[in-house]
Amino acid sequence: MKKIGLMTFHTAFNCGAMLQAIATQLALNKIGFDCTIIDYYPNSVEEENRQYSFNVCNFRFFIKGLLMPFFPHTKRRTARFEKFRNKMNLTKRYKDINELMEDLPLFDIYMVGSDQVWNTQAALSSVYFLDFVPDEKRKVTYASSFGTSTIDKKYNNEVRRLLNRFDQIAVRESFGQKIIVDLLGKKVPVVLDPTFLLSKNEWEKFEKKEFDYEREFPNGYLFYYGSLEIEGTEQLLNKLATIYKVPIVLSYSGMYSKIKVDKKVYDVGPQEFLSLIKNATLVFSNSFHATAFSIIYQKEFYVIPHPTRNSRMESLLDILGLSARFVTNETVEERISAIDYVPVNARLQSEINKSYKYLQMVML
């Protein structure tokens, strides 16, 4: 049995990041490989300074960042994420690229996984390009993402060098495919986010109820998950609740939100996230993984477009014929309709088959 070392985002307190990480591991195990996630968890002063940097413009967020760890809901949320991470098969912990190079975990194949591992908006991290792995070792990627439709030209030469070290590359979005065509002059496959590689039944085993849905909202609820910063979000949220005649449940990871809804849940972990989507009447979001799991659970859903970061959502919805689920305050009434999941499921299954075929091919 070949041993796979997976480098991906698995430490962030983000439901999508943790769920895609464990999905990749389980999908590889399911087809006969032994996958271990490389526990890269940087905690340098530079990282901390970036998270809590101070200037006049972000003073409010700086203060919130300092206070949030002491709030009860933050402690509960942290505990839920830590508990979920314990379900993963991990190597020893590595804090920086030097530790990885000095004590390289040994595998037959090294893989860069999904999520925005190649996002260069803040900085370029060569760790997520497996720069610590010797040239002679086999290196592949699965559903890796740049998180944007373009990268800063100043990184072109370095990203080109790093990409050329891979034996096989597959990306999550068509925009990432174009970036690689521009840099390397070759077309690479677009594969599904790994969360789609597990079935609804497999995900149901992870669910944990956040509250008694049937008692509190016997007629169902609208679940909102995502950023509240996009202009028009609150207005659109209320419009959808009125149209569908359901109360609103809001998941929010900040300290507190001023938005008026029927219920706010502040301490949602990955397992509660799954349960909240599965039991919702309707899901509304600008989150990629909230949308992905809405599709996995065959839910009615709508997406509010982000002003600048829509590439991965556009790619997914286009592949599945669901582009009309993007709505704005101006288009929402005309786009209200039930999703016919028969053609969606046919397209999805075809993409799942292609994705598994790629995984089996690159491991040979």
SULJOJO-V462667 format. One record per pair of residues at least 12 apart in sequence whose ideal C-beta (glycine too) atoms are under 10 Angstrom apart, sorted by the first residue. I is the first residue (numbers start at 1). J is the second residue. If there is no record, write none. Layout:
BEGIN
i/j
I/J
I/J
END
This chain:
BEGIN
i/j
1/29
1/32
1/33
1/34
1/108
2/28
2/32
2/33
2/34
2/35
2/107
2/108
2/109
2/138
2/363
2/364
3/33
3/34
3/35
3/36
3/105
3/106
3/107
3/108
3/109
4/24
4/25
4/28
4/29
4/33
4/34
4/35
4/36
4/37
4/107
4/108
4/109
4/110
4/111
4/138
4/140
4/142
4/359
4/363
5/35
5/36
5/37
5/38
5/91
5/104
5/105
5/106
5/107
5/108
5/109
5/110
5/111
5/130
5/133
5/137
5/139
6/21
6/24
6/25
6/28
6/35
6/36
6/37
6/38
6/88
6/89
6/90
6/91
6/107
6/109
6/110
6/111
6/112
6/113
6/114
6/142
6/194
7/37
7/38
7/39
7/40
7/100
7/110
7/111
7/112
7/113
7/117
7/127
7/128
7/129
7/130
7/132
7/133
7/139
7/141
7/144
8/20
8/21
8/22
8/24
8/25
8/37
8/38
8/40
8/111
8/112
8/113
8/114
8/115
8/117
8/128
8/142
8/143
8/144
8/194
9/21
9/40
9/113
9/114
9/115
9/116
9/117
9/119
9/128
10/22
10/24
10/25
10/37
10/38
10/39
10/40
10/41
10/84
10/85
10/88
10/90
10/113
10/115
11/37
11/39
11/40
11/41
11/42
11/43
11/81
11/85
11/90
11/93
12/81
12/115
13/74
13/77
13/78
13/80
13/81
13/82
13/85
13/253
13/269
13/270
14/81
14/115
14/253
14/270
14/273
14/287
14/289
15/80
15/81
15/84
15/225
15/251
15/253
15/268
15/269
15/270
15/271
15/272
15/273
15/274
15/276
15/277
15/287
15/289
15/290
15/293
16/114
16/115
16/116
16/193
16/195
16/225
16/270
16/273
16/287
16/288
16/289
16/290
16/291
16/292
16/293
17/81
17/114
17/115
17/116
17/117
17/270
17/289
18/81
18/84
18/85
18/87
18/88
18/115
18/269
18/270
18/271
18/273
18/289
19/84
19/115
19/193
19/194
19/195
19/198
19/203
19/206
19/270
19/271
19/273
19/274
19/289
19/292
19/293
20/113
20/114
20/115
20/143
20/172
20/193
20/194
20/195
20/196
20/197
20/288
20/289
20/292
21/37
21/84
21/85
21/88
21/90
21/113
21/114
21/115
21/194
21/195
21/270
22/37
22/84
22/85
22/87
22/88
22/89
22/194
22/195
22/198
22/206
22/270
23/113
23/114
23/143
23/193
23/194
23/195
23/196
23/197
23/198
23/202
23/203
23/292
24/37
24/111
24/113
24/114
24/115
24/142
24/143
24/193
24/194
24/195
24/197
24/198
24/359
25/37
25/87
25/88
25/89
25/90
25/113
25/194
26/87
26/88
26/89
26/194
26/197
26/198
26/202
27/142
27/194
27/195
27/196
27/197
27/198
27/202
27/352
27/355
27/356
27/359
28/109
28/111
28/113
28/142
28/194
28/197
28/359
28/360
28/363
29/89
30/197
30/198
30/202
30/356
30/359
31/197
31/356
31/359
31/360
31/363
32/360
32/363
33/108
33/109
33/111
33/359
33/360
33/363
34/89
34/107
34/108
35/88
35/89
35/107
35/109
35/111
35/113
36/88
36/89
36/90
36/91
36/105
36/107
37/85
37/88
37/89
37/90
37/91
37/111
37/113
38/90
38/91
38/92
38/93
38/94
38/100
38/104
38/105
38/107
38/110
38/111
38/113
38/127
38/130
38/132
38/133
39/85
39/88
39/89
39/90
39/91
39/92
39/93
39/94
39/95
39/105
40/90
40/91
40/93
40/94
40/95
40/96
40/97
40/99
40/100
40/125
40/127
40/128
40/132
41/85
41/90
41/93
41/94
41/95
41/96
42/94
42/95
42/96
42/97
42/99
42/125
42/127
43/93
43/95
43/96
44/95
44/96
46/123
47/95
47/96
50/122
50/123
51/65
52/65
52/66
53/65
54/66
61/254
63/255
64/254
64/255
64/256
65/255
67/255
68/253
68/254
68/255
71/254
71/255
71/256
71/266
71/267
72/266
72/267
73/252
73/253
73/255
73/256
73/264
73/265
73/266
73/267
73/268
74/253
74/254
74/255
74/266
74/267
75/267
76/266
76/267
76/268
76/269
77/253
77/265
77/266
77/267
77/268
77/269
77/272
78/267
78/269
79/267
79/269
80/208
80/267
80/268
80/269
80/270
80/271
80/272
80/273
81/268
81/269
81/270
81/271
82/269
83/208
83/269
83/270
83/271
84/206
84/208
84/269
84/270
84/271
84/272
84/273
85/270
87/206
87/270
87/271
91/103
91/105
91/106
91/107
92/105
94/127
94/132
96/127
96/132
97/125
97/126
97/127
97/131
97/132
98/132
99/132
100/127
100/130
100/131
100/132
100/133
101/131
101/132
101/133
101/134
102/132
104/132
104/133
104/134
104/137
105/132
105/133
106/137
107/133
107/137
107/138
108/137
108/138
108/363
109/133
109/137
109/138
109/139
109/140
109/167
109/168
109/362
109/363
109/364
110/130
110/132
110/133
110/134
110/137
110/138
110/139
110/140
110/141
110/166
110/167
111/130
111/138
111/139
111/140
111/141
111/142
111/144
111/166
111/168
111/359
111/362
111/363
112/127
112/128
112/129
112/130
112/133
112/139
112/140
112/141
112/142
112/143
112/144
112/166
112/169
112/170
113/128
113/141
113/142
113/143
113/144
113/145
113/172
113/194
114/141
114/142
114/143
114/144
114/145
114/170
114/171
114/172
114/191
114/192
114/193
114/194
114/195
115/128
115/143
115/144
115/145
115/147
115/172
115/193
115/194
115/288
115/289
115/312
116/128
116/144
116/145
116/146
116/147
116/148
116/172
116/176
116/288
116/309
116/312
117/129
117/141
117/143
117/144
117/145
117/146
117/147
117/172
118/141
118/144
118/145
118/146
118/147
118/148
118/151
118/155
118/159
118/162
118/163
118/171
118/176
118/179
118/180
119/145
119/146
119/147
119/148
119/151
119/309
120/146
120/147
120/148
120/150
120/151
120/152
120/154
120/155
120/158
120/159
121/146
121/147
121/148
121/151
121/152
121/309
123/155
124/151
124/152
124/154
124/155
124/158
124/159
124/162
126/158
126/159
126/161
126/162
128/141
128/144
128/162
129/141
129/144
129/158
129/159
129/161
129/162
129/163
129/165
129/166
130/162
130/165
130/166
131/158
131/161
131/162
131/165
133/165
133/166
134/165
135/165
137/165
137/167
138/166
138/167
138/168
138/362
138/363
138/364
139/165
139/166
139/167
139/168
139/169
139/362
140/166
140/167
140/168
140/169
140/170
140/358
140/359
140/361
140/362
140/363
141/163
141/166
141/167
141/168
141/169
141/170
141/171
141/172
141/188
141/191
141/362
142/168
142/169
142/170
142/171
142/172
142/189
142/191
142/192
142/193
142/194
142/197
142/355
142/358
142/359
142/362
143/170
143/171
143/172
143/173
143/176
143/189
143/190
143/191
143/192
143/193
143/194
143/195
143/196
143/197
143/312
143/355
143/358
143/359
144/163
144/166
144/169
144/170
144/171
144/172
144/173
144/176
144/180
144/188
144/191
145/171
145/172
145/173
145/175
145/176
145/193
145/288
145/311
145/312
145/315
146/159
146/171
146/172
146/173
146/175
146/176
146/178
146/179
146/180
146/311
146/312
147/172
147/173
147/175
147/176
147/288
147/309
147/311
147/312
148/173
148/175
148/176
148/179
148/308
148/309
148/310
148/311
148/312
149/173
149/174
149/175
149/176
149/178
149/179
149/308
149/309
149/310
149/311
149/312
149/314
149/315
150/175
150/178
150/179
150/182
150/311
151/176
151/179
151/182
151/183
155/183
156/179
156/182
156/183
157/183
159/179
159/180
159/183
159/184
160/180
160/182
160/183
160/184
160/185
161/183
162/183
163/179
163/180
163/183
163/184
163/186
163/188
164/183
164/184
166/184
166/188
166/362
167/362
168/188
168/189
168/358
168/361
168/362
168/363
168/364
169/184
169/186
169/188
169/189
169/362
170/188
170/189
170/190
170/191
170/192
170/354
170/355
170/358
170/359
170/361
170/362
171/188
171/189
171/190
171/191
171/315
172/190
172/191
172/192
172/193
172/194
172/288
172/311
172/312
172/315
172/316
173/190
173/193
173/288
173/311
173/312
173/313
173/314
173/315
173/316
173/318
173/319
174/190
174/311
174/312
174/314
174/315
174/316
174/318
174/319
175/190
175/310
175/311
175/312
175/314
175/315
176/188
176/190
176/311
176/312
176/315
177/189
177/190
177/315
178/311
189/354
189/355
189/357
189/358
189/361
189/362
190/315
190/316
190/319
190/351
190/354
190/355
190/358
191/351
191/352
191/354
191/355
191/356
191/357
191/358
191/359
192/292
192/316
192/319
192/320
192/348
192/351
192/352
192/353
192/354
192/355
192/356
192/358
193/288
193/289
193/291
193/292
193/312
193/315
193/316
193/355
194/292
194/355
194/359
195/288
195/289
195/292
195/293
195/295
195/296
196/292
196/293
196/295
196/296
196/316
196/320
196/348
196/349
196/351
196/352
196/355
197/352
197/355
197/356
197/359
198/296
198/352
199/296
199/352
200/278
200/293
200/295
200/296
200/297
200/298
202/296
203/271
203/274
203/277
203/278
203/293
203/296
203/297
204/274
204/275
204/278
204/297
205/271
205/274
206/270
206/271
206/273
206/274
206/275
207/270
207/271
207/272
207/273
207/274
207/275
207/276
207/277
207/278
207/279
208/269
208/270
208/271
208/272
208/273
208/274
208/275
208/276
209/271
209/272
209/275
209/276
209/278
209/279
210/223
210/249
210/251
210/263
210/265
210/267
210/268
210/269
210/271
210/272
210/273
210/274
210/275
210/276
210/279
211/249
211/263
211/265
211/272
211/275
211/276
211/279
213/249
213/275
213/276
213/278
213/279
213/280
214/279
216/247
216/249
216/262
216/263
217/246
217/247
217/248
217/249
217/262
217/263
217/279
217/280
217/281
219/245
219/246
219/247
219/281
220/244
220/245
220/246
220/247
220/279
220/280
220/281
220/282
221/241
221/244
221/246
221/247
221/248
221/249
221/261
221/262
221/263
221/276
221/279
221/280
221/281
221/282
222/237
222/238
222/240
222/241
222/242
222/243
222/244
222/245
222/246
222/247
222/248
222/249
222/250
222/261
222/262
222/280
222/281
222/282
222/283
222/284
222/300
222/301
222/302
223/246
223/248
223/249
223/250
223/251
223/263
223/265
223/273
223/276
223/277
223/278
223/279
223/280
223/281
223/282
223/283
223/284
223/285
223/290
223/294
223/299
223/301
224/236
224/237
224/240
224/241
224/248
224/249
224/250
224/251
224/252
224/259
224/261
224/264
224/276
224/280
224/282
224/283
224/284
224/285
224/286
224/287
224/290
224/304
225/249
225/250
225/251
225/252
225/253
225/265
225/268
225/273
225/276
225/277
225/280
225/283
225/284
225/285
225/286
225/287
225/289
225/290
225/291
225/293
225/294
226/250
226/251
226/252
226/283
226/284
226/285
226/286
226/287
226/288
226/289
226/290
226/291
226/303
226/304
226/306
227/252
227/253
227/285
227/286
227/287
227/304
227/306
227/309
228/250
228/252
228/254
228/257
228/258
228/259
228/286
229/286
229/306
229/307
230/286
230/304
230/305
230/306
230/307
231/304
231/307
231/328
231/329
232/304
232/328
232/329
232/330
232/332
233/259
233/284
233/285
233/286
233/304
233/329
234/248
234/257
234/258
234/259
234/260
234/261
235/328
235/329
235/332
236/284
236/302
236/304
236/327
236/328
236/329
236/330
236/331
236/332
237/250
237/259
237/260
237/261
237/284
237/302
237/304
238/259
238/260
238/261
239/284
239/327
239/329
239/332
239/333
239/336
240/282
240/284
240/300
240/302
240/304
240/327
240/332
240/336
241/261
241/262
241/282
241/284
243/282
243/332
243/333
243/336
244/281
244/282
244/284
244/300
244/336
245/281
246/262
246/280
246/281
246/282
247/261
247/262
247/263
247/281
248/260
248/261
248/262
248/263
248/264
248/282
248/284
249/261
249/262
249/263
249/264
249/265
249/276
249/279
249/280
250/262
250/263
250/264
250/265
250/266
250/284
251/263
251/264
251/265
251/266
251/267
251/268
251/272
251/273
251/276
251/277
251/285
251/287
251/290
252/264
252/265
252/266
252/267
252/268
253/265
253/266
253/267
253/268
254/266
270/289
273/287
273/289
273/290
273/293
274/293
274/296
274/297
276/290
276/293
277/289
277/290
277/291
277/292
277/293
277/294
277/296
277/297
277/299
277/301
278/293
278/294
278/296
278/297
278/298
278/299
279/297
279/299
280/294
280/297
280/299
280/300
280/301
281/299
281/300
282/294
282/299
282/300
282/301
282/302
283/295
283/297
283/299
283/300
283/301
283/302
283/303
284/300
284/301
284/302
284/303
284/304
284/325
284/327
285/301
285/302
285/303
285/304
285/313
286/303
286/304
286/305
286/306
286/309
286/310
286/313
286/326
287/303
287/306
287/313
288/303
288/306
288/309
288/310
288/311
288/312
288/313
288/315
288/316
289/312
290/303
291/303
291/312
291/313
291/316
291/317
291/322
291/325
292/312
292/313
292/316
294/322
294/325
294/339
295/316
295/317
295/320
295/322
295/325
295/339
295/341
295/344
295/345
295/348
296/348
298/339
298/341
298/344
298/345
299/339
299/341
300/325
300/336
300/337
300/338
300/339
300/341
301/322
301/325
301/339
302/324
302/325
302/326
302/327
302/332
302/335
302/336
303/316
303/317
303/322
303/323
303/325
303/326
303/327
304/326
304/327
304/328
304/329
304/332
305/326
305/327
305/328
310/326
313/325
313/326
314/326
316/351
319/347
319/348
319/350
319/351
320/339
320/341
320/343
320/344
320/345
320/346
320/347
320/348
320/351
321/339
321/340
321/343
321/344
321/346
321/347
321/348
322/339
322/341
322/343
322/344
322/347
324/337
324/339
325/337
325/339
END
